[in-house]
Amino acid sequence: MSAYLIIEAHITDPRRFATYARATPEVGRYLVMGGEQHSLEGEHAPARTVISQWPDRAAALAFWQSPEYAALKPLRDGTGSFRVLLADGVTTHPLTDTATGGDDP
């Protein structure tokens, strides 16, 4: 099952962040990388959103926890605040009502 790294970045030092971004290898498959965003519901602070797709959770974690990436992370220090999520992709099951376990109409 595919897995996704979802990153919300609030960049405060774009010049220094660019150094980190250039040094980070292209890995996974990028689905979203910045671009214009509009909040349709709920509070959302302006952020740069990056979503990358990975073959599975193990592949995403292997990158995130690799010595190569660990060596690059200090380049990001002091350039902003970041929220990073790892989410599993969907299976072939349709959405269901989690409260009752039944299918939505």
GROMACS elastic network, one bead per residue, 0.5 to 0.9 nm:
[ bonds ]
;  ai    aj funct       b0    kb
    1    54     6  0.89404   500
    1    55     6  0.67756   500
    1    56     6  0.54317   500
    1    57     6  0.78679   500
    1    88     6  0.70520   500
    1    89     6  0.61052   500
    1    90     6  0.73512   500
    1    91     6  0.70338   500
    2    53     6  0.67088   500
    2    54     6  0.56438   500
    2    57     6  0.70002   500
    2    87     6  0.88202   500
    2    88     6  0.62178   500
    2    90     6  0.77069   500
    2    91     6  0.89802   500
    3    52     6  0.84132   500
    3    53     6  0.58990   500
    3    54     6  0.51805   500
    3    55     6  0.64057   500
    3    57     6  0.50946   500
    3    58     6  0.85734   500
    3    59     6  0.84081   500
    3    60     6  0.70854   500
    3    86     6  0.69499   500
    3    87     6  0.56047   500
    3    89     6  0.51123   500
    3    90     6  0.87964   500
    4    28     6  0.88782   500
    4    51     6  0.65199   500
    4    52     6  0.55188   500
    4    54     6  0.59821   500
    4    55     6  0.88235   500
    4    56     6  0.81654   500
    4    57     6  0.77653   500
    4    60     6  0.75519   500
    4    85     6  0.79428   500
    4    86     6  0.56505   500
    4    87     6  0.51508   500
    4    88     6  0.62406   500
    4    89     6  0.68188   500
    5    50     6  0.78422   500
    5    51     6  0.56161   500
    5    52     6  0.53120   500
    5    53     6  0.67075   500
    5    54     6  0.78729   500
    5    60     6  0.71887   500
    5    84     6  0.68414   500
    5    85     6  0.56828   500
    5    87     6  0.65496   500
    6    49     6  0.72199   500
    6    50     6  0.58528   500
    6    52     6  0.67810   500
    6    83     6  0.80433   500
    6    84     6  0.56871   500
    6    85     6  0.50310   500
    6    86     6  0.63567   500
    6    87     6  0.75930   500
    7    48     6  0.79252   500
    7    49     6  0.56092   500
    7    50     6  0.50712   500
    7    51     6  0.63691   500
    7    52     6  0.87469   500
    7    82     6  0.68363   500
    7    83     6  0.56135   500
    7    85     6  0.63827   500
    7    86     6  0.88814   500
    8    47     6  0.58124   500
    8    48     6  0.57060   500
    8    50     6  0.66692   500
    8    51     6  0.89573   500
    8    81     6  0.83443   500
    8    82     6  0.56978   500
    8    83     6  0.51383   500
    8    84     6  0.65758   500
    8    85     6  0.87350   500
    9    46     6  0.88519   500
    9    47     6  0.53372   500
    9    49     6  0.63343   500
    9    50     6  0.80631   500
    9    80     6  0.69795   500
    9    81     6  0.59966   500
    9    83     6  0.65799   500
    9    84     6  0.85507   500
   10    45     6  0.85987   500
   10    46     6  0.72660   500
   10    48     6  0.64317   500
   10    79     6  0.85149   500
   10    80     6  0.53547   500
   10    81     6  0.52331   500
   10    82     6  0.63198   500
   10    83     6  0.88311   500
   11    14     6  0.60864   500
   11    17     6  0.73336   500
   11    47     6  0.76625   500
   11    48     6  0.77345   500
   11    79     6  0.58996   500
   11    81     6  0.66592   500
   11    82     6  0.82827   500
   12    17     6  0.84464   500
   12    78     6  0.80359   500
   12    79     6  0.54610   500
   12    81     6  0.79612   500
   13    16     6  0.56661   500
   13    17     6  0.61155   500
   13    18     6  0.86700   500
   13    78     6  0.75554   500
   13    80     6  0.65687   500
   14    18     6  0.59882   500
   14    19     6  0.88307   500
   14    79     6  0.69519   500
   14    80     6  0.85915   500
   15    18     6  0.52484   500
   15    19     6  0.69245   500
   15    79     6  0.84641   500
   16    19     6  0.53024   500
   16    20     6  0.68984   500
   16    21     6  0.89538   500
   16    75     6  0.75875   500
   16    76     6  0.75143   500
   16    78     6  0.84554   500
   16    79     6  0.62462   500
   17    20     6  0.51340   500
   17    21     6  0.62015   500
   17    22     6  0.86761   500
   17    75     6  0.73862   500
   17    76     6  0.59334   500
   17    77     6  0.86050   500
   17    78     6  0.86688   500
   17    79     6  0.54987   500
   17    80     6  0.80618   500
   18    22     6  0.60412   500
   18    23     6  0.85114   500
   18    76     6  0.89916   500
   19    22     6  0.53255   500
   19    23     6  0.63057   500
   19    24     6  0.87974   500
   19    75     6  0.71090   500
   19    76     6  0.82926   500
   20    23     6  0.51767   500
   20    24     6  0.62052   500
   20    72     6  0.69060   500
   20    73     6  0.76352   500
   20    74     6  0.84458   500
   20    75     6  0.51563   500
   20    76     6  0.56781   500
   21    24     6  0.53012   500
   21    25     6  0.83079   500
   21    75     6  0.88606   500
   21    76     6  0.83957   500
   22    25     6  0.76559   500
   23    72     6  0.71261   500
   23    75     6  0.86823   500
   24    27     6  0.85006   500
   24    69     6  0.74692   500
   24    72     6  0.69033   500
   24    73     6  0.88852   500
   25    69     6  0.86899   500
   26    29     6  0.81040   500
   26    30     6  0.85111   500
   27    30     6  0.80357   500
   27    52     6  0.81629   500
   27    54     6  0.84582   500
   27    63     6  0.80917   500
   28    52     6  0.57531   500
   28    53     6  0.54999   500
   28    54     6  0.50721   500
   28    55     6  0.79125   500
   28    59     6  0.86233   500
   28    60     6  0.77023   500
   28    63     6  0.89867   500
   29    51     6  0.84461   500
   29    52     6  0.52076   500
   29    54     6  0.65944   500
   30    33     6  0.67270   500
   30    50     6  0.74629   500
   30    51     6  0.59777   500
   30    53     6  0.62543   500
   31    50     6  0.75887   500
   31    51     6  0.55142   500
   31    52     6  0.55985   500
   31    53     6  0.68956   500
   32    35     6  0.76897   500
   32    49     6  0.68223   500
   32    50     6  0.50873   500
   32    52     6  0.70107   500
   33    48     6  0.75274   500
   33    49     6  0.61090   500
   33    51     6  0.66045   500
   33    52     6  0.83978   500
   34    37     6  0.82024   500
   34    47     6  0.83113   500
   34    49     6  0.51960   500
   34    50     6  0.60431   500
   35    48     6  0.74680   500
   35    49     6  0.79276   500
   36    48     6  0.86159   500
   37    46     6  0.82113   500
   37    47     6  0.85083   500
   37    48     6  0.84515   500
   37    49     6  0.85251   500
   38    44     6  0.87813   500
   39    42     6  0.71291   500
   39    43     6  0.73894   500
   39    44     6  0.61962   500
   39    45     6  0.88336   500
   41    44     6  0.83178   500
   44    47     6  0.81894   500
   53    56     6  0.83895   500
   53    60     6  0.83206   500
   53    89     6  0.87958   500
   54    57     6  0.71313   500
   54    58     6  0.87424   500
   54    59     6  0.63242   500
   54    60     6  0.58221   500
   55    58     6  0.82332   500
   55    59     6  0.63828   500
   55    60     6  0.78260   500
   56    59     6  0.54908   500
   56    60     6  0.66485   500
   56    61     6  0.88730   500
   56    88     6  0.76344   500
   56    89     6  0.84418   500
   57    60     6  0.52411   500
   57    61     6  0.61652   500
   57    62     6  0.84949   500
   57    86     6  0.76819   500
   57    87     6  0.79211   500
   57    88     6  0.67828   500
   58    61     6  0.51451   500
   58    62     6  0.59306   500
   58    63     6  0.86747   500
   59    62     6  0.50109   500
   59    63     6  0.64035   500
   59    64     6  0.86937   500
   60    63     6  0.53378   500
   60    64     6  0.61971   500
   60    65     6  0.85853   500
   60    86     6  0.79529   500
   61    65     6  0.57772   500
   61    66     6  0.80325   500
   61    86     6  0.85366   500
   62    65     6  0.54058   500
   62    66     6  0.57338   500
   63    66     6  0.51355   500
   63    67     6  0.86254   500
   63    68     6  0.82151   500
   63    69     6  0.68096   500
   64    67     6  0.87624   500
   64    69     6  0.63859   500
   64    70     6  0.76622   500
   65    68     6  0.84816   500
   65    69     6  0.69514   500
   65    70     6  0.67672   500
   66    69     6  0.54017   500
   66    70     6  0.61693   500
   66    71     6  0.87077   500
   67    71     6  0.61793   500
   67    72     6  0.88592   500
   68    71     6  0.53491   500
   68    72     6  0.68337   500
   69    72     6  0.50840   500
   69    73     6  0.63203   500
   70    73     6  0.53392   500
   70    74     6  0.76948   500
   71    74     6  0.67870   500
   71    75     6  0.83750   500
   72    75     6  0.56541   500
   72    76     6  0.75437   500
   73    76     6  0.54087   500
   73    77     6  0.70368   500
   74    77     6  0.51370   500
   74    78     6  0.87333   500
   75    78     6  0.83290   500
   75    79     6  0.82783   500
   76    79     6  0.56043   500
   76    80     6  0.77323   500
   77    80     6  0.74482   500
   77    81     6  0.87794   500
   78    81     6  0.80076   500
   90    93     6  0.76607   500
   91    94     6  0.81944   500
   93    96     6  0.84044   500
   94   103     6  0.77389   500
   94   104     6  0.87772   500
   95    98     6  0.86724   500
   95   103     6  0.69025   500
   95   104     6  0.70310   500
   96    99     6  0.87541   500
   96   100     6  0.84476   500
   96   101     6  0.62293   500
   96   102     6  0.57192   500
   96   104     6  0.55204   500
   97   100     6  0.57434   500
   97   101     6  0.52975   500
   97   102     6  0.53216   500
   97   103     6  0.57952   500
   97   104     6  0.59004   500
   98   101     6  0.50512   500
   98   102     6  0.73936   500
   98   103     6  0.88591   500
   99   102     6  0.80818   500
  100   103     6  0.86150   500
